[in-house]
Amino acid sequence: MAEKTPQTTEISYLPPSAPPTNHGHTVAAWFTMIGIIVGAVVAGVAVAIAAVWMFWVGMGVVALALVGGLVLRNMGYGQPKAAQS
């Protein structure tokens, strides 16, 4: 007969859980990501049809989306900044 070995229980030391956040589900995040996606699609179509001007229009849309997202975040429509202690 095989000998049974005593079963040991492993203790897990988990870090404290992070405070709940909204994971970027904010007006600023949605505006920025939708603007980037639209600009990237325009630029991608421009590459496919070889329209240089249209590519730069798409890149301009991306740049405007980034600036608009920063403005919205600074207006309070973005992720709240964590309090530093």
Summary of the structure (lengths in Angstrom):
residues: 85
radius of gyration: 24.5
end to end distance: 61.2
largest distance: 81.3
contacts: 173
relative contact order: 0.17
helix: 58%
strand: 0%
